[in-house]
Amino acid sequence: MARYQNAADILPAELLAEVQRYAAGEQLYIPRPNERLPWGARSGARAELARRNERIRQRRAEGASIEQLMQEFHLSYDSIRKIIGGKNGSSRSRG
C-alpha cells in the first residue's frame, strides 16, 4: 500500500499554497511522468508471449508441422504462420 506524505514536508511553500487553493484537505494522487509502459510490460504478458513464440519457432525448426503447432499451442493457422515468419501468409494449402 502506498505511503502518504505530508505535502508541507516535500513541496515548496509557493507550490503548496497553489495546491491548497484547489484541493485543501483532499488526498491527491500525483502520477509519475511518462509512467505509461508498453502493453504487457508490467504484468509480464509481453515476455510470456515472447517465450511462447520462441518455443513455437523452436518446435518448427525441430520439424513440427503447422497443424501440430496449432494443436499444441491452441492457435489458428494464420497466428502460427505469423509467428514463424510467414507474416504475409502462404500460397500453400491449409489442409
Biopython code that builds the backbone (N, CA, C, O; Angstrom):
import numpy as np
from Bio.PDB.StructureBuilder import StructureBuilder

atoms = [
    (1, "MET", "N", (0.842, -1.185, 0.000)),
    (1, "MET", "CA", (0.000, 0.000, 0.000)),
    (1, "MET", "C", (0.884, 1.246, 0.000)),
    (1, "MET", "O", (1.938, 1.272, 0.636)),
    (2, "ALA", "N", (0.448, 2.264, -0.712)),
    (2, "ALA", "CA", (1.220, 3.494, -0.824)),
    (2, "ALA", "C", (1.254, 4.224, 0.515)),
    (2, "ALA", "O", (0.286, 4.218, 1.276)),
    (3, "ARG", "N", (2.377, 4.840, 0.773)),
    (3, "ARG", "CA", (2.536, 5.624, 1.996)),
    (3, "ARG", "C", (2.292, 7.096, 1.643)),
    (3, "ARG", "O", (2.911, 7.636, 0.727)),
    (4, "TYR", "N", (1.400, 7.718, 2.370)),
    (4, "TYR", "CA", (1.111, 9.126, 2.117)),
    (4, "TYR", "C", (2.137, 10.002, 2.802)),
    (4, "TYR", "O", (2.613, 9.688, 3.892)),
    (5, "GLN", "N", (2.471, 11.104, 2.151)),
    (5, "GLN", "CA", (3.400, 12.068, 2.723)),
    (5, "GLN", "C", (2.690, 13.403, 2.852)),
    (5, "GLN", "O", (1.802, 13.728, 2.064)),
    (6, "ASN", "N", (3.088, 14.162, 3.846)),
    (6, "ASN", "CA", (2.536, 15.495, 4.046)),
    (6, "ASN", "C", (3.141, 16.421, 2.996)),
    (6, "ASN", "O", (4.361, 16.560, 2.908)),
    (7, "ALA", "N", (2.292, 17.045, 2.211)),
    (7, "ALA", "CA", (2.768, 17.928, 1.135)),
    (7, "ALA", "C", (3.620, 19.059, 1.684)),
    (7, "ALA", "O", (4.527, 19.535, 1.001)),
    (8, "ALA", "N", (3.345, 19.498, 2.906)),
    (8, "ALA", "CA", (4.134, 20.581, 3.503)),
    (8, "ALA", "C", (5.588, 20.154, 3.707)),
    (8, "ALA", "O", (6.484, 20.996, 3.774)),
    (9, "ASP", "N", (5.817, 18.847, 3.806)),
    (9, "ASP", "CA", (7.174, 18.358, 4.019)),
    (9, "ASP", "C", (7.973, 18.233, 2.721)),
    (9, "ASP", "O", (9.201, 18.149, 2.757)),
    (10, "ILE", "N", (7.287, 18.221, 1.578)),
    (10, "ILE", "CA", (8.023, 17.982, 0.331)),
    (10, "ILE", "C", (7.869, 19.070, -0.728)),
    (10, "ILE", "O", (8.703, 19.168, -1.629)),
    (11, "LEU", "N", (6.835, 19.879, -0.640)),
    (11, "LEU", "CA", (6.613, 20.918, -1.659)),
    (11, "LEU", "C", (7.128, 22.271, -1.184)),
    (11, "LEU", "O", (7.067, 22.578, 0.007)),
    (12, "PRO", "N", (7.632, 23.076, -2.109)),
    (12, "PRO", "CA", (7.989, 24.459, -1.750)),
    (12, "PRO", "C", (6.726, 25.205, -1.312)),
    (12, "PRO", "O", (5.628, 24.902, -1.780)),
    (13, "ALA", "N", (6.884, 26.166, -0.428)),
    (13, "ALA", "CA", (5.743, 26.887, 0.158)),
    (13, "ALA", "C", (4.826, 27.481, -0.915)),
    (13, "ALA", "O", (3.604, 27.423, -0.781)),
    (14, "GLU", "N", (5.405, 28.051, -1.980)),
    (14, "GLU", "CA", (4.582, 28.676, -3.027)),
    (14, "GLU", "C", (3.729, 27.629, -3.746)),
    (14, "GLU", "O", (2.554, 27.866, -4.028)),
    (15, "LEU", "N", (4.315, 26.490, -4.035)),
    (15, "LEU", "CA", (3.572, 25.438, -4.712)),
    (15, "LEU", "C", (2.504, 24.862, -3.791)),
    (15, "LEU", "O", (1.391, 24.580, -4.236)),
    (16, "LEU", "N", (2.829, 24.682, -2.510)),
    (16, "LEU", "CA", (1.854, 24.186, -1.550)),
    (16, "LEU", "C", (0.655, 25.128, -1.467)),
    (16, "LEU", "O", (-0.488, 24.672, -1.435)),
    (17, "ALA", "N", (0.900, 26.412, -1.433)),
    (17, "ALA", "CA", (-0.195, 27.384, -1.369)),
    (17, "ALA", "C", (-1.083, 27.282, -2.601)),
    (17, "ALA", "O", (-2.304, 27.389, -2.494)),
    (18, "GLU", "N", (-0.486, 27.077, -3.762)),
    (18, "GLU", "CA", (-1.253, 26.947, -5.002)),
    (18, "GLU", "C", (-2.097, 25.674, -4.995)),
    (18, "GLU", "O", (-3.265, 25.708, -5.385)),
    (19, "VAL", "N", (-1.530, 24.566, -4.564)),
    (19, "VAL", "CA", (-2.275, 23.310, -4.494)),
    (19, "VAL", "C", (-3.417, 23.446, -3.491)),
    (19, "VAL", "O", (-4.513, 22.940, -3.734)),
    (20, "GLN", "N", (-3.180, 24.114, -2.382)),
    (20, "GLN", "CA", (-4.226, 24.296, -1.371)),
    (20, "GLN", "C", (-5.411, 25.081, -1.918)),
    (20, "GLN", "O", (-6.541, 24.874, -1.476)),
    (21, "ARG", "N", (-5.176, 25.968, -2.863)),
    (21, "ARG", "CA", (-6.281, 26.717, -3.479)),
    (21, "ARG", "C", (-7.262, 25.772, -4.172)),
    (21, "ARG", "O", (-8.461, 26.050, -4.208)),
    (22, "TYR", "N", (-6.775, 24.673, -4.717)),
    (22, "TYR", "CA", (-7.607, 23.758, -5.485)),
    (22, "TYR", "C", (-8.057, 22.527, -4.705)),
    (22, "TYR", "O", (-9.131, 21.986, -4.968)),
    (23, "ALA", "N", (-7.245, 22.081, -3.751)),
    (23, "ALA", "CA", (-7.565, 20.798, -3.130)),
    (23, "ALA", "C", (-7.176, 20.738, -1.656)),
    (23, "ALA", "O", (-6.634, 19.728, -1.207)),
    (24, "ALA", "N", (-7.440, 21.783, -0.908)),
    (24, "ALA", "CA", (-7.097, 21.794, 0.512)),
    (24, "ALA", "C", (-7.829, 20.659, 1.228)),
    (24, "ALA", "O", (-9.046, 20.519, 1.106)),
    (25, "GLY", "N", (-7.086, 19.863, 1.965)),
    (25, "GLY", "CA", (-7.664, 18.776, 2.742)),
    (25, "GLY", "C", (-7.974, 17.517, 1.953)),
    (25, "GLY", "O", (-8.410, 16.524, 2.535)),
    (26, "GLU", "N", (-7.762, 17.530, 0.656)),
    (26, "GLU", "CA", (-8.037, 16.360, -0.194)),
    (26, "GLU", "C", (-6.792, 15.488, -0.318)),
    (26, "GLU", "O", (-5.665, 15.957, -0.155)),
    (27, "GLN", "N", (-7.019, 14.217, -0.608)),
    (27, "GLN", "CA", (-5.909, 13.324, -0.919)),
    (27, "GLN", "C", (-5.747, 13.308, -2.436)),
    (27, "GLN", "O", (-6.707, 13.086, -3.174)),
    (28, "LEU", "N", (-4.538, 13.544, -2.881)),
    (28, "LEU", "CA", (-4.270, 13.595, -4.304)),
    (28, "LEU", "C", (-3.300, 12.487, -4.694)),
    (28, "LEU", "O", (-2.398, 12.133, -3.934)),
    (29, "TYR", "N", (-3.502, 11.952, -5.880)),
    (29, "TYR", "CA", (-2.538, 11.042, -6.482)),
    (29, "TYR", "C", (-1.795, 11.839, -7.534)),
    (29, "TYR", "O", (-2.411, 12.445, -8.410)),
    (30, "ILE", "N", (-0.484, 11.843, -7.451)),
    (30, "ILE", "CA", (0.326, 12.558, -8.430)),
    (30, "ILE", "C", (1.092, 11.500, -9.221)),
    (30, "ILE", "O", (2.039, 10.906, -8.704)),
    (31, "PRO", "N", (0.689, 11.259, -10.474)),
    (31, "PRO", "CA", (1.342, 10.205, -11.268)),
    (31, "PRO", "C", (2.771, 10.578, -11.630)),
    (31, "PRO", "O", (3.122, 11.752, -11.743)),
    (32, "ARG", "N", (3.575, 9.556, -11.805)),
    (32, "ARG", "CA", (4.947, 9.771, -12.278)),
    (32, "ARG", "C", (4.890, 10.218, -13.737)),
    (32, "ARG", "O", (4.003, 9.799, -14.481)),
    (33, "PRO", "N", (5.825, 11.060, -14.145)),
    (33, "PRO", "CA", (5.861, 11.432, -15.563)),
    (33, "PRO", "C", (6.244, 10.224, -16.410)),
    (33, "PRO", "O", (7.074, 9.409, -16.007)),
    (34, "ASN", "N", (5.634, 10.119, -17.583)),
    (34, "ASN", "CA", (5.931, 9.031, -18.518)),
    (34, "ASN", "C", (5.821, 7.658, -17.875)),
    (34, "ASN", "O", (6.643, 6.779, -18.132)),
    (35, "GLU", "N", (4.816, 7.475, -17.048)),
    (35, "GLU", "CA", (4.646, 6.211, -16.340)),
    (35, "GLU", "C", (4.097, 5.121, -17.245)),
    (35, "GLU", "O", (4.174, 3.941, -16.905)),
    (36, "ARG", "N", (3.554, 5.491, -18.372)),
    (36, "ARG", "CA", (2.932, 4.516, -19.268)),
    (36, "ARG", "C", (3.949, 3.546, -19.837)),
    (36, "ARG", "O", (4.951, 3.945, -20.431)),
    (37, "LEU", "N", (3.676, 2.267, -19.646)),
    (37, "LEU", "CA", (4.550, 1.222, -20.159)),
    (37, "LEU", "C", (3.893, 0.552, -21.355)),
    (37, "LEU", "O", (2.675, 0.632, -21.512)),
    (38, "PRO", "N", (4.670, -0.100, -22.193)),
    (38, "PRO", "CA", (4.070, -0.826, -23.312)),
    (38, "PRO", "C", (3.148, -1.932, -22.803)),
    (38, "PRO", "O", (3.293, -2.411, -21.678)),
    (39, "TRP", "N", (2.200, -2.328, -23.650)),
    (39, "TRP", "CA", (1.257, -3.372, -23.286)),
    (39, "TRP", "C", (2.005, -4.603, -22.780)),
    (39, "TRP", "O", (2.962, -5.061, -23.405)),
    (40, "GLY", "N", (1.558, -5.131, -21.646)),
    (40, "GLY", "CA", (2.087, -6.372, -21.110)),
    (40, "GLY", "C", (3.418, -6.270, -20.388)),
    (40, "GLY", "O", (3.893, -7.264, -19.841)),
    (41, "ALA", "N", (4.027, -5.102, -20.372)),
    (41, "ALA", "CA", (5.338, -4.972, -19.739)),
    (41, "ALA", "C", (5.247, -5.123, -18.227)),
    (41, "ALA", "O", (6.104, -5.767, -17.622)),
    (42, "ARG", "N", (4.240, -4.553, -17.614)),
    (42, "ARG", "CA", (4.104, -4.602, -16.160)),
    (42, "ARG", "C", (3.671, -5.981, -15.688)),
    (42, "ARG", "O", (4.196, -6.479, -14.693)),
    (43, "SER", "N", (2.736, -6.601, -16.372)),
    (43, "SER", "CA", (2.185, -7.885, -15.943)),
    (43, "SER", "C", (3.067, -9.069, -16.323)),
    (43, "SER", "O", (2.929, -10.157, -15.763)),
    (44, "GLY", "N", (3.968, -8.857, -17.270)),
    (44, "GLY", "CA", (4.809, -9.949, -17.740)),
    (44, "GLY", "C", (4.214, -10.683, -18.931)),
    (44, "GLY", "O", (4.820, -11.626, -19.440)),
    (45, "ALA", "N", (3.022, -10.262, -19.388)),
    (45, "ALA", "CA", (2.367, -10.929, -20.516)),
    (45, "ALA", "C", (3.199, -10.812, -21.791)),
    (45, "ALA", "O", (3.264, -11.755, -22.580)),
    (46, "ARG", "N", (3.826, -9.672, -21.993)),
    (46, "ARG", "CA", (4.644, -9.475, -23.195)),
    (46, "ARG", "C", (5.801, -10.464, -23.214)),
    (46, "ARG", "O", (6.074, -11.087, -24.241)),
    (47, "ALA", "N", (6.479, -10.609, -22.087)),
    (47, "ALA", "CA", (7.609, -11.537, -22.000)),
    (47, "ALA", "C", (7.140, -12.975, -22.163)),
    (47, "ALA", "O", (7.815, -13.775, -22.811)),
    (48, "GLU", "N", (5.995, -13.311, -21.586)),
    (48, "GLU", "CA", (5.465, -14.670, -21.703)),
    (48, "GLU", "C", (5.130, -15.006, -23.159)),
    (48, "GLU", "O", (5.419, -16.111, -23.619)),
    (49, "LEU", "N", (4.530, -14.071, -23.878)),
    (49, "LEU", "CA", (4.232, -14.303, -25.294)),
    (49, "LEU", "C", (5.509, -14.445, -26.115)),
    (49, "LEU", "O", (5.566, -15.249, -27.045)),
    (50, "ALA", "N", (6.522, -13.673, -25.774)),
    (50, "ALA", "CA", (7.793, -13.788, -26.485)),
    (50, "ALA", "C", (8.400, -15.172, -26.261)),
    (50, "ALA", "O", (8.941, -15.771, -27.191)),
    (51, "ARG", "N", (8.312, -15.685, -25.026)),
    (51, "ARG", "CA", (8.825, -17.030, -24.742)),
    (51, "ARG", "C", (8.012, -18.092, -25.486)),
    (51, "ARG", "O", (8.570, -19.040, -26.037)),
    (52, "ARG", "N", (6.687, -17.921, -25.494)),
    (52, "ARG", "CA", (5.831, -18.869, -26.220)),
    (52, "ARG", "C", (6.176, -18.873, -27.699)),
    (52, "ARG", "O", (6.313, -19.937, -28.303)),
    (53, "ASN", "N", (6.318, -17.691, -28.288)),
    (53, "ASN", "CA", (6.620, -17.593, -29.714)),
    (53, "ASN", "C", (7.982, -18.209, -30.032)),
    (53, "ASN", "O", (8.155, -18.819, -31.088)),
    (54, "GLU", "N", (8.934, -18.055, -29.139)),
    (54, "GLU", "CA", (10.238, -18.675, -29.343)),
    (54, "GLU", "C", (10.117, -20.200, -29.286)),
    (54, "GLU", "O", (10.777, -20.903, -30.052)),
    (55, "ARG", "N", (9.273, -20.715, -28.377)),
    (55, "ARG", "CA", (9.049, -22.168, -28.317)),
    (55, "ARG", "C", (8.411, -22.668, -29.613)),
    (55, "ARG", "O", (8.749, -23.747, -30.100)),
    (56, "ILE", "N", (7.490, -21.881, -30.166)),
    (56, "ILE", "CA", (6.852, -22.259, -31.428)),
    (56, "ILE", "C", (7.891, -22.314, -32.547)),
    (56, "ILE", "O", (7.916, -23.273, -33.319)),
    (57, "ARG", "N", (8.743, -21.301, -32.644)),
    (57, "ARG", "CA", (9.780, -21.295, -33.676)),
    (57, "ARG", "C", (10.754, -22.462, -33.490)),
    (57, "ARG", "O", (11.195, -23.072, -34.463)),
    (58, "GLN", "N", (11.079, -22.763, -32.242)),
    (58, "GLN", "CA", (11.984, -23.887, -31.950)),
    (58, "GLN", "C", (11.353, -25.211, -32.384)),
    (58, "GLN", "O", (12.008, -26.032, -33.026)),
    (59, "ARG", "N", (10.081, -25.417, -32.033)),
    (59, "ARG", "CA", (9.380, -26.654, -32.406)),
    (59, "ARG", "C", (9.296, -26.783, -33.927)),
    (59, "ARG", "O", (9.427, -27.883, -34.465)),
    (60, "ARG", "N", (9.080, -25.676, -34.615)),
    (60, "ARG", "CA", (9.021, -25.691, -36.079)),
    (60, "ARG", "C", (10.376, -26.094, -36.650)),
    (60, "ARG", "O", (10.455, -26.884, -37.591)),
    (61, "ALA", "N", (11.454, -25.535, -36.062)),
    (61, "ALA", "CA", (12.805, -25.869, -36.512)),
    (61, "ALA", "C", (13.112, -27.347, -36.273)),
    (61, "ALA", "O", (13.912, -27.945, -36.992)),
    (62, "GLU", "N", (12.477, -27.927, -35.267)),
    (62, "GLU", "CA", (12.662, -29.351, -34.970)),
    (62, "GLU", "C", (11.834, -30.237, -35.895)),
    (62, "GLU", "O", (11.952, -31.462, -35.856)),
    (63, "GLY", "N", (10.997, -29.618, -36.725)),
    (63, "GLY", "CA", (10.244, -30.391, -37.705)),
    (63, "GLY", "C", (8.748, -30.498, -37.460)),
    (63, "GLY", "O", (8.058, -31.187, -38.211)),
    (64, "ALA", "N", (8.223, -29.840, -36.434)),
    (64, "ALA", "CA", (6.778, -29.898, -36.182)),
    (64, "ALA", "C", (6.034, -29.210, -37.327)),
    (64, "ALA", "O", (6.477, -28.183, -37.841)),
    (65, "SER", "N", (4.902, -29.788, -37.715)),
    (65, "SER", "CA", (4.088, -29.179, -38.767)),
    (65, "SER", "C", (3.263, -28.040, -38.176)),
    (65, "SER", "O", (3.092, -27.939, -36.962)),
    (66, "ILE", "N", (2.761, -27.191, -39.060)),
    (66, "ILE", "CA", (1.908, -26.101, -38.607)),
    (66, "ILE", "C", (0.678, -26.662, -37.908)),
    (66, "ILE", "O", (0.238, -26.120, -36.894)),
    (67, "GLU", "N", (0.129, -27.730, -38.436)),
    (67, "GLU", "CA", (-1.052, -28.338, -37.832)),
    (67, "GLU", "C", (-0.747, -28.842, -36.419)),
    (67, "GLU", "O", (-1.564, -28.686, -35.512)),
    (68, "GLN", "N", (0.439, -29.452, -36.234)),
    (68, "GLN", "CA", (0.829, -29.889, -34.893)),
    (68, "GLN", "C", (0.969, -28.703, -33.945)),
    (68, "GLN", "O", (0.545, -28.772, -32.791)),
    (69, "LEU", "N", (1.562, -27.623, -34.430)),
    (69, "LEU", "CA", (1.725, -26.424, -33.607)),
    (69, "LEU", "C", (0.373, -25.807, -33.256)),
    (69, "LEU", "O", (0.182, -25.307, -32.147)),
    (70, "MET", "N", (-0.566, -25.844, -34.211)),
    (70, "MET", "CA", (-1.909, -25.330, -33.946)),
    (70, "MET", "C", (-2.533, -26.076, -32.779)),
    (70, "MET", "O", (-3.114, -25.464, -31.883)),
    (71, "GLN", "N", (-2.412, -27.404, -32.787)),
    (71, "GLN", "CA", (-2.976, -28.231, -31.720)),
    (71, "GLN", "C", (-2.250, -27.993, -30.392)),
    (71, "GLN", "O", (-2.884, -27.834, -29.349)),
    (72, "GLU", "N", (-0.934, -27.972, -30.442)),
    (72, "GLU", "CA", (-0.127, -27.857, -29.223)),
    (72, "GLU", "C", (-0.309, -26.516, -28.522)),
    (72, "GLU", "O", (-0.379, -26.455, -27.294)),
    (73, "PHE", "N", (-0.386, -25.439, -29.310)),
    (73, "PHE", "CA", (-0.427, -24.097, -28.725)),
    (73, "PHE", "C", (-1.808, -23.452, -28.791)),
    (73, "PHE", "O", (-1.989, -22.315, -28.354)),
    (74, "HIS", "N", (-2.792, -24.188, -29.344)),
    (74, "HIS", "CA", (-4.178, -23.702, -29.416)),
    (74, "HIS", "C", (-4.270, -22.360, -30.131)),
    (74, "HIS", "O", (-4.915, -21.426, -29.655)),
    (75, "LEU", "N", (-3.612, -22.288, -31.279)),
    (75, "LEU", "CA", (-3.619, -21.073, -32.089)),
    (75, "LEU", "C", (-4.110, -21.397, -33.491)),
    (75, "LEU", "O", (-4.106, -22.551, -33.920)),
    (76, "SER", "N", (-4.529, -20.358, -34.192)),
    (76, "SER", "CA", (-5.002, -20.538, -35.562)),
    (76, "SER", "C", (-3.827, -20.709, -36.520)),
    (76, "SER", "O", (-2.676, -20.421, -36.192)),
    (77, "TYR", "N", (-4.159, -21.183, -37.707)),
    (77, "TYR", "CA", (-3.169, -21.345, -38.769)),
    (77, "TYR", "C", (-2.450, -20.016, -39.028)),
    (77, "TYR", "O", (-1.220, -19.964, -39.070)),
    (78, "ASP", "N", (-3.228, -18.951, -39.200)),
    (78, "ASP", "CA", (-2.641, -17.647, -39.504)),
    (78, "ASP", "C", (-1.737, -17.153, -38.373)),
    (78, "ASP", "O", (-0.692, -16.556, -38.634)),
    (79, "SER", "N", (-2.127, -17.394, -37.127)),
    (79, "SER", "CA", (-1.292, -16.971, -35.995)),
    (79, "SER", "C", (0.047, -17.693, -36.005)),
    (79, "SER", "O", (1.094, -17.078, -35.807)),
    (80, "ILE", "N", (0.007, -18.991, -36.236)),
    (80, "ILE", "CA", (1.256, -19.762, -36.287)),
    (80, "ILE", "C", (2.132, -19.267, -37.434)),
    (80, "ILE", "O", (3.339, -19.096, -37.260)),
    (81, "ARG", "N", (1.538, -19.037, -38.604)),
    (81, "ARG", "CA", (2.313, -18.542, -39.753)),
    (81, "ARG", "C", (2.977, -17.205, -39.427)),
    (81, "ARG", "O", (4.139, -16.997, -39.776)),
    (82, "LYS", "N", (2.269, -16.308, -38.772)),
    (82, "LYS", "CA", (2.847, -15.009, -38.416)),
    (82, "LYS", "C", (4.023, -15.187, -37.468)),
    (82, "LYS", "O", (5.054, -14.533, -37.621)),
    (83, "ILE", "N", (3.871, -16.061, -36.501)),
    (83, "ILE", "CA", (4.922, -16.265, -35.503)),
    (83, "ILE", "C", (6.171, -16.874, -36.119)),
    (83, "ILE", "O", (7.285, -16.483, -35.770)),
    (84, "ILE", "N", (6.003, -17.819, -37.025)),
    (84, "ILE", "CA", (7.183, -18.479, -37.588)),
    (84, "ILE", "C", (7.798, -17.698, -38.740)),
    (84, "ILE", "O", (8.782, -18.138, -39.334)),
    (85, "GLY", "N", (7.231, -16.556, -39.057)),
    (85, "GLY", "CA", (7.858, -15.694, -40.041)),
    (85, "GLY", "C", (7.106, -15.556, -41.335)),
    (85, "GLY", "O", (7.584, -14.876, -42.242)),
    (86, "GLY", "N", (5.954, -16.167, -41.462)),
    (86, "GLY", "CA", (5.166, -16.050, -42.674)),
    (86, "GLY", "C", (4.112, -14.984, -42.541)),
    (86, "GLY", "O", (2.931, -15.248, -42.767)),
    (87, "LYS", "N", (4.516, -13.777, -42.176)),
    (87, "LYS", "CA", (3.560, -12.705, -41.900)),
    (87, "LYS", "C", (2.671, -12.370, -43.089)),
    (87, "LYS", "O", (1.559, -11.876, -42.902)),
    (88, "ASN", "N", (3.130, -12.623, -44.288)),
    (88, "ASN", "CA", (2.335, -12.313, -45.478)),
    (88, "ASN", "C", (1.498, -13.489, -45.933)),
    (88, "ASN", "O", (0.908, -13.456, -47.013)),
    (89, "GLY", "N", (1.442, -14.533, -45.111)),
    (89, "GLY", "CA", (0.658, -15.696, -45.487)),
    (89, "GLY", "C", (1.453, -16.611, -46.398)),
    (89, "GLY", "O", (2.655, -16.428, -46.595)),
    (90, "SER", "N", (0.769, -17.590, -46.943)),
    (90, "SER", "CA", (1.446, -18.575, -47.791)),
    (90, "SER", "C", (0.479, -19.036, -48.861)),
    (90, "SER", "O", (-0.735, -19.057, -48.655)),
    (91, "SER", "N", (1.019, -19.399, -49.985)),
    (91, "SER", "CA", (0.169, -19.924, -51.053)),
    (91, "SER", "C", (-0.111, -21.396, -50.827)),
    (91, "SER", "O", (-0.913, -21.997, -51.541)),
    (92, "ARG", "N", (0.559, -21.989, -49.815)),
    (92, "ARG", "CA", (0.374, -23.397, -49.502)),
    (92, "ARG", "C", (-1.022, -23.649, -48.942)),
    (92, "ARG", "O", (-1.566, -22.825, -48.205)),
    (93, "SER", "N", (-1.575, -24.756, -49.288)),
    (93, "SER", "CA", (-2.900, -25.129, -48.802)),
    (93, "SER", "C", (-2.867, -25.352, -47.298)),
    (93, "SER", "O", (-1.861, -25.799, -46.747)),
    (94, "ARG", "N", (-3.976, -25.035, -46.642)),
    (94, "ARG", "CA", (-4.056, -25.237, -45.194)),
    (94, "ARG", "C", (-4.308, -26.684, -44.845)),
    (94, "ARG", "O", (-4.110, -27.065, -43.691)),
    (95, "GLY", "N", (-4.720, -27.480, -45.746)),
    (95, "GLY", "CA", (-5.086, -28.864, -45.458)),
    (95, "GLY", "C", (-3.952, -29.720, -45.525)),
    (95, "GLY", "O", (-4.074, -30.926, -45.309)),
]
sb = StructureBuilder()
sb.init_structure("model")
sb.init_model(0)
sb.init_chain("A")
sb.init_seg("    ")
for serial, (resi, resn, name, xyz) in enumerate(atoms, 1):
    if name == "N":
        sb.init_residue(resn, " ", resi, " ")
    sb.init_atom(name, np.array(xyz, "f"), 0.0, 1.0, " ", f" {name:<3s}", serial, name[0])
structure = sb.get_structure()
